[in-house]
Structures are given as C-alpha cells and as structure tokens.
C-alpha cells in the first residue's frame, strides 16, 4: 500500500472516530488509459468532506454522489466509467479508458 492510500485510510478513520458517516471508494480495475491506478482511493463523508482521488477530478462528482447513496443504504456498489477516445475531451476525461470503482460504507 502506498503512502497516499495510507493517508486516506487514516483520514477516513479519524472521520469515523469523530462520528462522521464515511464511504470509501477504491479503484478496483482499469482498462486502457486511466488517470489513477488500481488501489487509488477517495474517502467521502455525509457532510461533504473528501480526501484522495479516484480519477484526478473527472469522475469524482459522480463517485461522491454514489458514495452518499451507499452511506444511506449501507449497500456497497461497483461503478464503471468508460469513455471513448472520441468523447473523452467532452466530459473532461483525457484518457479514454475504463475505470471500475468499488464504493463501501465504513464503520
């Protein structure tokens, strides 16, 4: 595990200890070009705090929205984002690959 991932887990742990509801999103698979490698993490709280990154910014909003749903339901989800090279620049994803992200509630 790299230092960045450890820092995000530590931050998420602190938020849980402070009474926050927290979800953790982890890149579990990539295909083709992707902005962040497998193992990259994003922690999100119900109050809107975020730490880490699963995409360098291009899908973070959608992942944060899904994280809020996971926190409310308690049911983990796998999200898959794929953008063709032709559409990559339209949505702000400069890579044109596919990314799968596992989102789970902590605590």
PyMOL commands that set and color helices and strands:
alter all, ss='L'
color gray80, all
select helices_A, chain A and resi 3-17+60-73
alter helices_A, ss='H'
color red, helices_A
select strands_A, chain A and resi 22-31+41-45+50-52+77-82+98-106
alter strands_A, ss='S'
color yellow, strands_A
deselect
rebuild
show_as cartoon
